[in-house]
Amino acid sequence: MVPKLIRGSSFKGAAGYLLQDIGADTRARVAWTEVRNLASSSPQTAWRVMAATAMDAERLKENAGIKATGRKSAQSVLHLVLSWHPEEAEHLDREQMLAAAEGALKAIGASDRQALIIAHSDSAHPHIHLLINRVSPRDGRMLSSSKEKLKLSKWAQRYEEERGKIYCEDRVLNNEARERGEFTRAAKGIPWQIMKAERLAREAANDNPDKTQQIREKLRARMVVVGRSMRSTINRHRREWQALEDGFRVQRREIAQSFAKARVRARELIVQEFRPLWRDNRRREQEDLARLAQDERSLLGRARSVLRTIGHWRSILEGDRIQGASLIWNSMFSAEARKQILQEEHAMRRAAMQNRQRQAIRREVLPIHAEHRLRLHSAAKLFIAERSSLVLGHSADRAKLRAQWSALRQERAEAYAQLRASHEHRETFKQAASAESYFEKLKAMARAEREKTAEQSNTRGRDRGRERD
């Protein structure tokens, strides 16, 4: 079992290739078709419904209550090819192919997606094509492409193991290496245009049959070098981004810790400044209570207490006036009321001092807050500048990689173009030689015809001479 994935954006183009013979309007190579999650079994209707569903993705998301955020992708077409070994053709039927198709869809998480299954009969190895709509018909979400090839590789290995014979040993070794944490990538398939060029090259390289293989090995070696450079660049970019983000996070943490320590120190300084005031206030309160207790022992002292209480009526009446007036009235006759008034006066004095202390702390911490915000702003500006520089550097690296891949593709195209030109030259030479041979034959036939005509003329002349004699 060999699965192959191709993504695209045109259901019409994919269906036109899969549902017709190559270069013709016939359907001789289409053995049978099946649909999944579609109401119509007609293949022509099926791909049109899938195209309409993909174009309606935004409305489907809105109806499902899904935010239209994230990156948009136009590649809603997924073309999956499942190929069996030629040895399996004799014992492989339609039901088994459909079961394999459903297993492959489940492996990549596409069991709920619209799919058109097409079986072809134009090659020695059995194979089917799955035209899949990546857009969900329920909520408009795009099918995830994360590790889809790895999932198919593991599924194909289990499929062959269940059938009792492994046809692809390299896949088993690659999957075992991946489980050990080793980076392993299977060899990429050869594009059809290169296969065609190589076929022509083999025909043209009769005097040097290894020419095609030499070109392929050379290009593959170059691809390995560029691929390693690309992976190294991607890993370096990832490390640089992580280092930038970690550095900014550490810097913010250090600024926050510095601010917290400075705020604690400022508060402690104000608290130390107010500590003597609190001590004096405590001593005054104790003296007031001791004097009140001393005055309550005599009639004259109680009179002084009442007068002092009446002197505090303004501060007492700042709260609840009715309750304050009642308390002042009771203080004329009750020692407990006079003590309560004195304690409330002490409480108000402590509250005022507490308020002054808080204001002093706020004034002391305010410049620390300003410095903290300034440091955060400076750190953010520096982070943005470093990030912009990193983006420019990474863009240059990616441009360099694209140039390397472009040069490699150009080199490959030129190499195979030379082989094709050589082949075309040979064909032209053969055609010219054939034409020359054909003209020589025509000339020979014309000479023979002239000689035959001349011989006949001579014969007729001799016959007429004999008659006259």
Order of alpha helices (4+ residues) and beta strands (2+ residues): beta-alpha-beta-alpha-alpha-beta-alpha-beta-beta-alpha-alpha-alpha-alpha-alpha-alpha-alpha-alpha
